[in-house]
Amino acid sequence: MKLLGTVPAGTMKSSAVHFQPDDVLYGRLRPYLNKVYRPDFEGLCSAEFIVFPKTEGISSRYLQYFLNSTSFASYASHLNAGDRPRVDFEQLSPYPFPVAPYEQQMCIVAEIEKQFSRLDEAIANLKRVKANLKRYKAAVLKAAVEGKLTEDWRKKHPGIEPASKLLERILTGRREKWNGRGKYKEPNVLDTSDLPKLPDIWTWVTWDSVLAIGVGAFKRGPFGSALKKSIFVPSGYKVYEQYCPINDDCSFGRYYVNPEKFEELRSFEVKARDFLISCSGVTLGRITQVPHIFEKGIINQALLRVRLNSKVIDDRYFVRLFRSNFFQRWIFDSSTGSAIPNVKGVKALKAIPIPLPPLVEQQQIVAELERRISVIEELEAAVEANLTRAGRLRQAILQRAFIGEL
């Protein structure tokens, strides 16, 4: 029941309908969207609106609220099918309209608006709480990846081996055990001049420094031509899609390939503890981890598969770090495309900096984060439940209004 904008009438190329102040405009296209508006000005509207002229004895505000009620919207929405259903007045006209005396209509409208005003205030307060919880969650994650969350813990646990020492041993061992193709490549050299200062026992590393040893620890999905829908079969080896990181759920599966295709694309195989990351679209940067019990399969072209070295970085710490604003900014800064962002090449991603605490402190950070974020998520769930309840209450008010109970 709000007007989002207007355009000059001269720009309209379709036929138009003239309306006056206090008429009621009803959006006939996709009636389930429940678009109703009462203008306070004269103008033209497209033929996608039904204009209910101001009528003697009927309050336009009363009519507006009636058309906006769930019962009427439900009736209108079931009249036609298709992707772009439209209704016309002849279809709507049989619906019974409860006419109260004009003075009583005005009393009903006044009561509706009084209760809606209270409800709107409550909803605004809930949305403020929701926004504050989101900011607090981001602040907690920021404190975690900067070392502030475990500052007191470090004071109580002096003598912890610096992360740089552990990393040095890991990289030396990786170099000595390298049996991949070609010459061993050292991790990217990181420029820390513009990065925040970390606690003394932490160190900045690049993403490739914490990868598992061996080829394939950082793998983009196959080219799209390798996985055409025409090759999919009803059952076999699952093709993991963006749905998994978007919803943090690896159980979803709708496409499968046969054993021959799986063998052909085995380098893209999914294993327990792998991280699957969405690489394109508005869901760029979403992440999930493959559980220990999973369907054997491969990633598709929209995913990045990452395997970490558990001796240097804790999986749970990495997930929290990855979802922080700090890391997400690096992901999007490393993306291409304007309308649909896509991650850049593997080289740019591997160079993303990671604040690395000692392994024991990573585990402490995770415990502290889980304690705080579980409280935040409980509050967020309560706020969402109340917002849903508020939406139902709005329609309950309208329902009571038009059966004479308000």
C-alpha positions, 0 to 999 in steps of 0.5 A: 500500500505504498507508492514506490515512484512515478514517471511523466505521463508523456513517457507512457507508451501503453494505454492509460487509465485516468484516476482522481485523488482518493480513487483506489488503484488495484494491481491486476498483474500477479494479484498474489503480490497484493498491490493496492494504493490510494493516491492523493493526486490526479494522474494516469496509470497503466492498464495493469491497474483496475481503478476503483473510483471514489464512490458516495457512501464508501470510504476509499480507505475502507475499500483499500484495506479490504482489497489488501486483506488476505482473504481477498488476495487469496480469492484473486490469486486463485482465479487464473494460472500461469507465470503472469496471471491477470485478473479483471473486474468481471472476475472480482465482482462476485466477491462479497463486499461488506458495506457498513454505514459510512460513519462506522466505516470511518471508525473501522478505518481509524481503529485499523490505522491505530493498531497498524501504527502500533504494529509498525512501531513494534516492527521498526523496533524489531528491525533495529534489533535485527540490524544491531545483532548483525553489526554485533556479530560482525564486530565479534568476528572482527575481534576474533580475526584481529586477536582481540577476542582472546587477548585475556586468554593469551595473558593467562597462557604465556609461552605458546609457540608462535604460529610463525614457527609452526608454519616454518616447520610445515612449509619445510616439510612440504618442500621436502615431501613434494612429489607433484608435477614440475618444480615445487612452488613456494607460497606467495610472498605477502606484503603486510605493510597495509595489513592490520597489526597482529598479536606477537604470536600470530602471523600473516600468511597467504591462503596457499600457505595453509593448504593441504600438501599435494596437487588439487588442494585448491581446485576450480570446477570443470569447464561447463562443457564438461558437465552438460545436462544431457550427460546426467543420469538418474543415479550414480555419482553426485554433482555438487552444486552451488546450493550446497555452500549457499545453504550450508548443506551438502545433502542436496543432490539432483544431478548425477553422472555415470561411473565413466564420467566420474573417472574422467573427472576424478580430479574434481572429486569431493572428499570428507572435510573438503570446503566447497565455495560458491564462485559466481553470482550474488552468492559468491563467497558462500562456503560449506564443509563436506561432512564425514558421511556424504555421497561420492561425487564431483564439483560442478563449474560454479564451485571451488574445492579447498583442502586445508592442512589441519596441522596448521589451521583449524577447520572451524577457525577457517570457516569463521574467518572465511565468513568474516567481513575481512575475508569476504572483502578480499573475495569480492575484491578478487572478483570480476564482472559488474552485474554477475561477480565471478572470482578471479583466477586461482593465483589471485585467490591463493594470495589472499592474506590470512591472520594465523594464530597458534593452533591452540589459540585458534581452538580457543577462538572457535570456542569463544565464537561459538558461545557468543554467536549461539546467543546471537543466533537465538536472538535472531531467530526470536526476532524473525519469529516475531516479525513473522508473527507481526505480519500475521497479526496485520492480516488478523486485524484486517480480517476482524475489521471486515467481519465486524469484530474490530 
